[in-house]
Amino acid sequence: MEKSSEKQPREHIRIRLREGAQAEVSICHIQGEGADSASSTVLLHNMSPAGLRFQSHLRFPVSKSYLLQFSITLDEWQFCLLGHVVWRRKEDNYYVYGCTFIPDEEIRKAIMCALLAKLQAMSPRQVRIHELYRRLTYKKESSLNRLDVKG
């Protein structure tokens, strides 16, 4: 199964990451059992509080029977996230993946803050885009409406 639900509407807006954003990925659980695989560097394409798209030379199956662990640094933010591959496609000599994170509301809130800060750093003069992202993202997270993120 090469592709799965790649075109389903997303709950959160994904931010395109530039400047060669990378993460370390490893397999940490297989069918509920702990696994200890070597980590590999992958290139991040985009990210939201609920998931990400990345590319790698490794071929991961599209399955919920195992968990990937991502170590991601976005400026001064560092995350260790768990997720499942939900779709995969081959492009030239590598694979592109869609991954959904295991839900954790506190982590999602922190990712929203980190992504807003990243968006502000990548496009410092696009204040209208920053405000639009803040409104669209935080609309679903009513508890964050008054959160002040440094600009």
C-alpha positions in Angstrom: 0.0 0.0 0.0 1.9 3.0 -1.3 -0.6 5.8 -0.4 -3.3 6.1 2.2 -5.2 9.1 3.4 -2.9 11.8 2.1 -5.8 14.0 0.8 -8.0 14.0 3.9 -8.7 17.4 5.4 -6.4 18.3 8.3 -7.5 19.5 11.7 -4.5 21.9 12.0 -2.6 24.1 9.6 0.9 22.9 8.7 3.8 25.3 8.5 6.3 24.7 5.7 9.7 24.5 7.2 12.6 26.0 5.3 16.4 26.1 5.7 16.8 22.3 5.7 14.9 21.6 8.9 15.8 18.1 10.1 14.8 15.6 12.8 16.2 12.4 14.2 13.8 9.5 13.8 13.9 6.0 15.2 11.5 3.1 15.7 10.6 3.0 19.4 7.7 0.5 19.6 6.6 -2.5 17.5 3.2 -4.0 18.3 3.3 -2.5 21.8 6.7 -3.8 22.6 9.7 -1.5 23.1 12.2 -1.4 20.3 15.6 0.1 20.1 16.6 1.1 16.6 19.3 3.3 15.4 18.2 6.8 14.6 18.4 8.4 11.2 18.3 12.0 10.1 15.3 13.0 8.0 14.4 16.2 6.2 11.2 17.9 7.5 8.9 19.5 4.9 6.1 20.8 7.1 4.7 20.4 10.6 1.5 21.1 12.6 0.6 20.4 16.2 -1.0 17.1 15.0 1.6 15.8 12.5 4.3 16.3 10.0 5.6 15.5 6.5 9.2 14.3 6.1 11.5 12.6 3.6 13.9 9.8 4.1 15.9 7.2 2.1 14.4 4.6 4.6 11.2 2.8 3.6 8.8 2.7 6.6 5.5 0.8 6.3 2.1 2.6 6.5 0.9 1.0 9.7 -0.2 1.7 13.2 1.6 -1.4 14.4 4.7 0.5 15.2 5.7 4.0 16.6 8.3 6.3 15.3 10.0 8.7 17.7 11.0 12.1 16.3 13.6 14.4 18.0 12.9 17.8 16.6 14.5 21.2 17.4 12.8 24.4 16.3 15.0 27.2 17.3 15.0 27.1 21.1 12.2 24.6 21.3 13.0 20.8 21.5 10.5 18.1 21.1 10.5 14.3 21.4 7.3 13.2 19.6 5.7 9.8 18.9 3.7 9.1 15.8 2.4 6.8 13.1 3.0 6.8 9.3 -0.3 7.4 7.6 0.8 7.7 4.0 4.0 7.2 1.9 5.0 8.0 -1.7 8.2 7.4 -3.6 10.0 10.4 -5.1 13.2 9.8 -7.0 15.5 7.9 -4.7 13.7 8.7 -1.4 10.3 8.4 0.3 8.0 11.2 1.4 5.8 10.4 4.5 2.8 11.8 6.3 2.9 11.2 10.0 0.3 11.8 12.7 1.4 12.4 16.3 0.0 10.5 19.3 -2.3 13.1 20.9 -1.1 14.9 23.9 -2.8 18.3 24.4 0.0 19.9 26.4 2.6 19.0 23.8 0.3 20.2 21.0 0.0 23.6 22.7 3.8 23.8 22.9 4.1 22.9 19.3 1.6 25.6 18.3 3.8 28.2 20.2 7.0 26.9 18.6 5.5 26.9 15.1 4.2 30.5 15.5 7.7 31.6 16.7 9.2 29.7 13.7 6.8 31.4 11.3 7.6 34.8 12.8 11.3 34.1 12.4 11.0 32.8 8.8 8.8 35.8 7.7 9.3 38.6 10.2 7.5 41.2 8.1 4.4 39.2 7.5 2.5 40.3 10.6 -0.9 39.6 8.9 0.1 36.0 8.2 1.2 35.6 11.8 -2.1 36.9 13.1 -4.1 34.7 10.7 -2.2 31.6 11.7 -2.7 32.5 15.4 -6.5 33.0 14.9 -7.0 29.9 12.8 -4.9 27.7 15.1 -5.9 28.9 18.4 -9.6 29.1 17.5 -9.6 25.3 18.1 -7.7 25.7 21.3 -9.8 28.2 23.2 -7.6 27.9 26.3 -4.7 29.5 24.3 -6.6 32.6 23.1 -4.7 34.8 25.5 -1.3 33.1 25.3 1.4 35.7 24.5 4.2 34.4 22.4 7.3 36.5 22.1 7.6 38.0 18.6 
